[in-house]
Amino acid sequence: MSLTTIAILLSLYFVGTSFAAKCPTIVTQANVDVEQYTGLWYEIFRKDNQFQSGGKCTNATYTLKPDGTVGVLNQAINSMGVYEKIEGYAVVKDPAVPGALEVNFGPNQKGSYNIMSTDYKEYSVVYSCIDIPNTNINIEFAWILSRRKTLPLATINKCNEILARLGVSSLGLSATPQNC
Ligand SMILES: *[C@@H]1O[C@H](CO)[C@@H](O)[C@H](O)[C@H]1NC(C)=O
């Protein structure tokens, strides 16, 4: 590979991450069964974001509530080494698209949670993207979750391919330590 090729690839990479144009079309996994999805998930990789910067040993617990909403409990050790948790709930906005949830952590703290692919018992790939109005900039969130504190490499590769189709490079993901 010539240096010019590498330079072009690098500039494309930075264009793709920092100044990504519009959010991609998001097609969640069909017929997601939210009940099977509940329980504990460990964060194995994430595209870093301002809310989770430096956090480790992150996990999420989802519980199906009697009213059909999903309780969300996120726990982590923050960058200062202090245990932190945040609680909220998630709702399926459109029953025809059960893989697309909206998560609420309080007033003005809403986000989307799109289950792109999961087998319920080993891995989940979650993606979210917000277009900033009147700009060419978007904010992306991406997570690779596991029922265990690790994931086999083959599964990680499969998850990376799913994110790559959305324009998320594995180079932009960071591994979340789970060794607390
Ligand atoms: C979930 O994460 C928190 C914070 O790292 C940790 O205290 C807790 O033990 C974890 N839960 C499990 C079941 O590993």
The ligand as a Gaussian input file, in Angstrom:
#p B3LYP/6-31G(d) Opt

LIG

0 1
 C      -22.200000      -4.472000      37.413000
 O      -21.333000      -3.358000      37.484000
 C      -21.114000      -2.829000      38.772000
 C      -20.150000      -1.652000      38.571000
 O      -18.992000      -2.074000      37.899000
 C      -20.549000      -3.889000      39.701000
 O      -20.430000      -3.355000      41.002000
 C      -21.471000      -5.103000      39.699000
 O      -20.878000      -6.125000      40.480000
 C      -21.681000      -5.592000      38.289000
 N      -22.640000      -6.689000      38.294000
 C      -22.304000      -7.935000      37.941000
 C      -23.382000      -8.948000      38.102000
 O      -21.208000      -8.232000      37.502000

